[in-house]
């Protein structure tokens, strides 16, 4: 949830995801599964807290289908795309 990652990678910034109070949009239902899936489709790596996607089954399924766990501890998990999927994602989302 840091804008520097978007700026460094040249990707679009999603104000609701990088804002410290994005939890309000989650609780109000303003952010839906499809919103997360759209953002995740442009990523090569994700850092998620345990349970962060509990209310978003479509987004969780997307992550489990397109990413693999590179690191995990009790505080966070680093998900990365396998190399062949990362190349496909870059071609689809230049």
Secondary structure as UniProt FT lines:
FT   HELIX           3..9
FT   HELIX           15..18
FT   TURN            20..21
FT   HELIX           22..28
FT   HELIX           33..40
FT   TURN            41..42
FT   STRAND          45..48
FT   TURN            50..55
FT   HELIX           57..66
FT   STRAND          68..72
FT   STRAND          77..80
FT   HELIX           83..92
//
